Amino acid sequence: MKICKEAGCTEYDLWGVPDEEESVLEEQFQNRHDRLWPVYRFKRGFGGEVRRTMGSFDYVYSQLPYKAMKFAEAERKKRAHS
C-alpha cells in the first residue's frame, strides 16, 4: 500500500466485506465474528467506503486444471466441516 501511495494512487480496493446493508454492518461489526465480519472490522479502521460491484468471476484458460482445483477446494471444505 505504501508503494501504491508513493506511485500516486488515491484508491485501493481491499475487496470483500459481509453482504449486508451498511446499517447492519455498522450495527453488528463489534459483535459478529463469523465469516467476513472480522475482515470488515479490520478494514473499517482504514475509514474507507463500501462500494458494491458485480463481484469476481473465474476466467478458465484450461478446463482440466480448473476442474482439479475445484475438486480439491470441495474436498478441503468437506474435511474442514467434518
C-alpha positions as CSV (number, residue, x, y, z in Angstrom):
1,M,0.0,0.0,0.0
2,K,2.9,2.3,0.7
3,I,4.3,1.7,-2.8
4,C,0.9,2.4,-4.3
5,K,0.6,5.7,-2.3
6,E,4.1,6.7,-3.4
7,A,3.1,6.0,-7.0
8,G,0.2,8.4,-6.7
9,C,-2.7,6.0,-6.1
10,T,-5.6,7.6,-4.3
11,E,-7.8,4.5,-4.0
12,Y,-7.1,0.9,-3.1
13,D,-9.7,-1.9,-3.4
14,L,-9.5,-4.1,-0.3
15,W,-12.2,-6.3,-1.7
16,G,-14.7,-8.2,0.3
17,V,-17.0,-7.5,3.3
18,P,-20.1,-9.2,4.6
19,D,-23.0,-9.0,2.1
20,E,-25.2,-6.8,4.4
21,E,-26.6,-3.3,4.2
22,E,-24.3,-0.6,5.6
23,S,-26.6,0.0,8.5
24,V,-26.3,-3.7,9.5
25,L,-22.6,-3.6,9.1
26,E,-22.3,-0.7,11.5
27,E,-24.8,-2.2,14.0
28,Q,-23.1,-5.6,14.2
29,F,-19.4,-5.2,13.4
30,Q,-18.3,-5.4,17.0
31,N,-20.4,-8.4,17.9
32,R,-20.1,-10.7,14.9
33,H,-17.1,-13.0,14.5
34,D,-18.3,-15.3,11.7
35,R,-17.2,-15.3,8.0
36,L,-16.1,-11.9,6.8
37,W,-17.0,-9.9,9.9
38,P,-13.5,-9.8,11.3
39,V,-12.3,-8.7,7.9
40,Y,-14.8,-5.8,7.8
41,R,-13.8,-4.8,11.3
42,F,-10.2,-4.6,10.2
43,K,-11.0,-2.7,7.0
44,R,-13.3,-0.3,8.8
45,G,-10.3,1.0,10.6
46,F,-9.0,2.5,7.4
47,G,-12.0,4.8,7.1
48,G,-12.9,3.8,3.6
49,E,-16.3,3.4,2.0
50,V,-18.3,0.3,1.0
51,R,-18.8,0.0,-2.8
52,R,-20.9,-2.7,-4.3
53,T,-19.9,-4.3,-7.6
54,M,-20.8,-7.3,-9.7
55,G,-18.3,-9.5,-7.9
56,S,-15.5,-11.6,-9.2
57,F,-15.6,-14.4,-11.7
58,D,-13.1,-17.1,-12.8
59,Y,-11.8,-17.0,-16.3
60,V,-10.9,-20.6,-17.2
61,Y,-8.0,-20.9,-19.6
62,S,-7.7,-24.7,-19.3
63,Q,-10.6,-27.0,-18.1
64,L,-8.6,-29.9,-16.6
65,P,-6.5,-27.9,-14.1
66,Y,-9.5,-25.8,-13.2
67,K,-11.7,-28.8,-12.5
68,A,-8.9,-30.3,-10.4
69,M,-8.6,-27.1,-8.4
70,K,-12.4,-27.0,-7.8
71,F,-12.4,-30.7,-6.8
72,A,-9.5,-30.0,-4.3
73,E,-11.4,-27.0,-2.9
74,A,-14.5,-29.1,-2.4
75,E,-12.6,-31.8,-0.6
76,R,-10.8,-29.3,1.6
77,K,-14.2,-27.8,2.6
78,K,-15.6,-31.3,3.4
79,R,-12.6,-32.1,5.7
80,A,-12.9,-28.7,7.4
81,H,-16.6,-29.3,8.2
82,S,-16.1,-32.9,9.4
